[in-house]
């Protein structure tokens, strides 16, 4: 990586938590709810959606095709 790319990655790594905190604060403020409740609700929704996607993916994808896809990404 070049020095420019490294500095951009570092800047993004520093800004990302700050932006997540700001977004959570703004949503909590607009909904008139405590910020930790908004954050935990977002984490819960993310986990539920991820679980549903995994379940649907396993139901629609035969095991042979799944193994081929896994070997492709190794």
C-alpha positions as CSV (number, residue, x, y, z in Angstrom):
1,X,0.0,0.0,0.0
2,X,1.1,3.5,-0.6
3,X,1.5,6.0,2.1
4,X,-1.6,7.9,0.8
5,X,-3.7,4.7,1.1
6,X,-2.4,4.0,4.6
7,X,-3.3,7.5,5.7
8,X,-6.8,7.3,4.2
9,X,-7.4,3.9,5.9
10,X,-6.2,5.4,9.2
11,X,-8.4,8.4,8.8
12,X,-11.4,6.2,8.1
13,X,-10.6,4.0,11.1
14,X,-10.6,7.0,13.3
15,X,-13.7,8.6,11.9
16,X,-15.9,5.5,11.7
17,X,-16.5,5.2,15.5
18,X,-17.1,8.9,15.8
19,X,-19.6,8.8,12.9
20,X,-21.5,5.8,14.4
21,X,-21.7,7.6,17.7
22,X,-23.0,10.7,16.0
23,X,-25.6,8.8,14.0
24,X,-26.8,6.9,17.1
25,X,-27.0,10.2,19.0
26,X,-29.0,11.9,16.2
27,X,-31.5,9.0,15.9
28,X,-31.9,8.8,19.7
29,X,-32.4,12.5,19.9
30,X,-35.0,12.5,17.1
31,X,-36.9,9.5,18.7
32,X,-36.5,11.0,22.2
33,X,-35.0,7.7,23.5
34,X,-31.8,7.0,25.4
35,X,-28.8,6.5,23.2
36,X,-27.8,3.1,24.7
37,X,-31.3,1.8,23.9
38,X,-31.1,2.9,20.3
39,X,-27.6,1.3,20.0
40,X,-28.7,-2.0,21.5
41,X,-31.8,-2.1,19.3
42,X,-29.7,-1.6,16.2
43,X,-27.4,-4.4,17.2
44,X,-30.3,-6.7,17.9
45,X,-31.9,-5.9,14.5
46,X,-28.6,-6.5,12.8
47,X,-28.2,-9.9,14.5
48,X,-31.8,-10.9,13.6
49,X,-31.5,-9.9,9.9
50,X,-28.1,-11.7,9.7
51,X,-29.6,-14.9,11.2
52,X,-32.5,-14.8,8.7
53,X,-30.2,-14.3,5.8
54,X,-28.1,-17.2,6.8
55,X,-31.1,-19.4,7.3
56,X,-32.6,-18.5,3.9
57,X,-29.2,-18.9,2.2
58,X,-28.9,-22.4,3.6
59,X,-32.4,-23.3,2.6
60,X,-32.0,-22.1,-1.0
61,X,-28.4,-23.2,-1.6
62,X,-27.7,-26.9,-2.0
63,X,-24.7,-28.2,0.0
64,X,-22.7,-29.0,-3.1
65,X,-23.0,-25.5,-4.5
66,X,-22.3,-24.1,-1.0
67,X,-19.0,-26.1,-0.9
68,X,-18.1,-24.8,-4.3
69,X,-18.7,-21.2,-3.3
70,X,-16.6,-21.7,-0.1
71,X,-13.7,-23.2,-2.0
72,X,-13.9,-20.2,-4.5
73,X,-13.4,-17.7,-1.7
74,X,-10.4,-19.6,-0.1
